[in-house]
Amino acid sequence: VVRHPMYSAILLMFLATPVALGSWWAVLPALLLGPVLAVRVRHEEALLAAELEGYAAYTRMTRYRLIPGLW
């Protein structure tokens, strides 16, 4: 469904942490994680496309990177 399921799970966990803790202070790091993961995924995919045979075909088969239906 997504190319980076571990990163998707981390994003979900970080967004759920402020709710679980009942802490507004935990919202800030959770919101900052999304852009950080997006940059990391873009760099990682560039490396994989350059170094890993068959990755281009995999990206055509698995359309979404982190969030199904969105990105």
C-alpha distance (Angstrom), angle and dihedral (degrees) to the residues before:
residue distance angle dihedral
V1 . . .
V2 3.85 . .
R3 3.80 130.9 .
H4 3.79 95.3 -134.2
P5 3.82 108.4 38.0
M6 3.80 93.8 164.0
Y7 3.80 91.7 57.0
S8 3.81 90.0 46.6
A9 3.80 90.0 53.9
I10 3.81 91.5 47.9
L11 3.80 90.5 51.2
L12 3.80 91.6 49.9
M13 3.80 91.4 47.1
F14 3.80 92.8 50.3
L15 3.80 92.1 48.4
A16 3.82 91.3 49.8
T17 3.83 94.7 46.9
P18 3.84 96.8 78.5
V19 3.81 89.5 51.6
A20 3.79 92.1 48.0
L21 3.79 92.4 47.9
G22 3.79 95.3 40.1
S23 3.78 86.9 -134.5
W24 3.79 127.4 138.2
W25 3.81 88.8 -164.3
A26 3.80 90.0 66.3
V27 3.82 91.7 58.7
L28 3.82 93.9 73.6
P29 3.82 97.2 59.9
A30 3.79 89.9 41.6
L31 3.80 92.0 55.7
L32 3.80 92.3 45.9
L33 3.78 92.5 53.9
G34 3.83 95.0 68.4
P35 3.81 96.6 64.0
V36 3.80 91.2 40.8
L37 3.80 91.2 54.2
A38 3.81 91.4 45.9
V39 3.81 91.3 56.0
R40 3.80 91.8 45.1
V41 3.81 92.7 49.7
R42 3.80 92.3 50.0
H43 3.82 91.8 51.6
E44 3.78 92.4 44.2
E45 3.79 92.6 50.2
A46 3.81 92.0 49.7
L47 3.79 89.3 53.6
L48 3.80 93.0 45.9
A49 3.81 92.3 48.4
A50 3.80 90.5 51.3
E51 3.80 98.2 42.5
L52 3.80 108.6 26.8
E53 3.77 119.7 72.6
G54 3.79 112.1 -135.2
Y55 3.79 96.2 19.7
A56 3.81 92.3 115.0
A57 3.81 89.6 57.4
Y58 3.80 89.9 47.5
T59 3.82 91.1 53.2
R60 3.80 90.4 52.7
M61 3.81 90.3 50.2
T62 3.83 95.8 43.9
R63 3.78 104.3 45.6
Y64 3.80 104.4 -177.4
R65 3.80 126.6 65.1
L66 3.81 106.5 -162.9
I67 3.80 112.8 -16.8
P68 3.80 119.6 43.6
G69 3.79 111.5 -123.3
L70 3.80 93.4 9.3
W71 3.82 115.4 53.8
